[in-house]
Amino acid sequence: MTEKLITIENRKDPYWYMFQRILRMVPDRDRSDPRLQRLLAFRLRRDGEAATHEYLIEKVRSLIQCRWQGSMYEFVKDDRAEMECDSPPEPPPQPPDVA
């Protein structure tokens, strides 16, 4: 079973360097969480660096807007925590400039 696990943290291949860049985006308190690292490693191997970067930006933005106090892994592992969070209201549309 262990031979099927994707491990990036112990390898020095191109994915390791991408993984390190992705981890810089994670808040300091959650950076050493192995569950979050495995989730991000999986997304990185499956979706690539650009898609994982966009995914993480979206999740960090939602985490900040929600004022989430728990672990980031608990927030991103499923969408229930994000759905329970009240999203900020949409800004009112700006009227067009009149010449």
C-alpha positions as CSV (number, residue, x, y, z in Angstrom):
1,M,0.0,0.0,0.0
2,T,2.8,2.5,0.9
3,E,4.4,2.1,-2.6
4,K,1.3,3.7,-4.1
5,L,1.6,6.9,-2.1
6,I,2.7,10.1,-3.9
7,T,5.6,11.6,-1.9
8,I,7.0,14.9,-3.0
9,E,8.5,16.1,0.2
10,N,11.4,13.7,0.2
11,R,12.3,13.9,-3.5
12,K,14.5,16.5,-5.3
13,D,12.8,16.4,-8.7
14,P,11.0,19.2,-10.5
15,Y,7.8,18.6,-8.6
16,W,9.7,19.2,-5.3
17,Y,10.6,22.7,-6.4
18,M,7.1,23.4,-7.5
19,F,5.8,22.0,-4.2
20,Q,8.1,24.4,-2.3
21,R,6.8,27.4,-4.3
22,I,3.2,26.3,-3.6
23,L,3.9,25.9,0.1
24,R,5.1,29.5,0.3
25,M,1.5,30.6,-0.3
26,V,0.2,28.6,2.7
27,P,-0.1,30.6,6.0
28,D,2.8,29.9,8.4
29,R,0.7,28.2,11.0
30,D,-0.5,25.5,8.5
31,R,2.7,25.1,6.4
32,S,3.9,22.0,8.4
33,D,0.5,20.2,8.4
34,P,1.2,16.9,6.6
35,R,-2.4,16.4,5.6
36,L,-2.5,19.8,3.8
37,Q,0.9,19.0,2.2
38,R,-0.4,15.7,0.9
39,L,-3.6,17.4,-0.5
40,L,-1.5,20.0,-2.2
41,A,1.0,17.4,-3.5
42,F,-1.9,15.4,-5.0
43,R,-3.4,18.5,-6.7
44,L,0.1,19.5,-8.0
45,R,0.8,16.1,-9.5
46,R,-2.7,15.8,-10.9
47,D,-3.5,19.4,-12.1
48,G,-0.1,21.1,-12.5
49,E,1.5,24.1,-10.9
50,A,-0.7,26.8,-12.5
51,A,-4.0,25.2,-11.6
52,T,-2.8,24.4,-8.0
53,H,-1.7,28.0,-7.6
54,E,-5.1,29.3,-8.7
55,Y,-6.9,26.8,-6.4
56,L,-4.8,27.9,-3.5
57,I,-5.3,31.6,-4.1
58,E,-9.0,31.0,-4.2
59,K,-9.0,29.0,-1.0
60,V,-6.7,31.5,0.9
61,R,-9.0,34.4,-0.2
62,S,-12.1,32.5,1.0
63,L,-10.3,31.6,4.3
64,I,-9.5,35.3,4.9
65,Q,-13.0,36.5,4.0
66,C,-14.6,33.9,6.2
67,R,-12.2,34.8,9.1
68,W,-11.7,31.1,9.6
69,Q,-9.8,30.3,12.8
70,G,-9.3,26.5,12.4
71,S,-6.8,24.7,10.3
72,M,-6.6,25.4,6.6
73,Y,-6.8,21.7,5.9
74,E,-10.2,21.5,7.6
75,F,-11.4,24.4,5.5
76,V,-10.2,23.0,2.1
77,K,-10.8,19.3,2.5
78,D,-14.5,19.7,1.8
79,D,-16.7,22.6,0.8
80,R,-19.0,22.4,3.8
81,A,-16.9,24.8,5.9
82,E,-16.7,27.3,3.0
83,M,-20.5,27.0,2.4
84,E,-21.2,27.6,6.1
85,C,-19.3,30.8,6.0
86,D,-21.2,33.9,5.1
87,S,-19.9,35.4,1.9
88,P,-19.5,39.1,1.8
89,P,-22.2,41.0,-0.1
90,E,-21.6,41.9,-3.7
91,P,-20.6,45.5,-4.2
92,P,-23.3,47.6,-5.9
93,P,-22.8,48.1,-9.6
94,Q,-21.1,51.3,-10.6
95,P,-23.1,53.6,-12.8
96,P,-21.4,54.3,-16.2
97,D,-19.5,57.5,-16.6
98,V,-21.5,60.2,-18.3
99,A,-19.5,62.4,-20.8
